[in-house]
């Protein structure tokens, strides 16, 4: 992550890039080829928080990725530098011309701008791709618009991925993202009921408003310290919901690390859950024994499914 301006020429792509999904990657691949052809770095200008969280907070979308994950995904996609701009009222009030001059010209020294064909910028989203190209003529940069990526279900977009995650359709969301959808948090103490049942779980203390899949049980990967060189990964069975068999509790994400041993202590550690497939819906059981029997089946099914991924 960087907040430092570019010192030389660059190719720039601009956007929130929430989730860094398949459509974003098409834009980035065009930008990467353009940067390589020019012999300059590829810079992504992105924003935190999401612009809608400032402009219309009541209707702001639930983020698909933390800003840290977004930067890691962008760098893994071949971006040389990610410039994260704080989106605040001052930035939102820049006209299209001011945004181009202050950010793209003075800060990034852009030779070429690569954006999706529906890109908007400037106060009130007043500027479009044609406006950007016209401004580039006078300021010495070119513009490469990229057609939106689409499939049989329509355009691949962050909105579509959010809808899939909200439905619990993490398999389809992964196809649009080109990776499993991830939820992160610090492991906190819960009611320790999983340990009493023989399946101790890592209870994620999620912060903010992450995009959490629909209530149910999932096969997933549990990653400890996901952005560190010493990160560890286990196959997991993950429960999302309110534990309806018992007195309902606040909605939780609880991950059981399969074959990691019941002495595994993750309290206070940063973990990520990569959702692979939904196993079943969440419902109340008539007895503790019935619940334990189902949990054993969930773990077995998750183990078998993840062994194939």
PyMOL commands that set and color helices and strands:
alter all, ss='L'
color gray80, all
select helices_A, chain A and resi 22-38+51-55+57-59+67-76+89-92+96-105+123-125+129-139+158-167+170-177+193-196+288-307
alter helices_A, ss='H'
color red, helices_A
select strands_A, chain A and resi 10-14+41-48+81-86+110-116+142-146+150-151+154-155+181-188+202-205+216-224+232-241+252-257+270-280
alter strands_A, ss='S'
color yellow, strands_A
deselect
rebuild
show_as cartoon
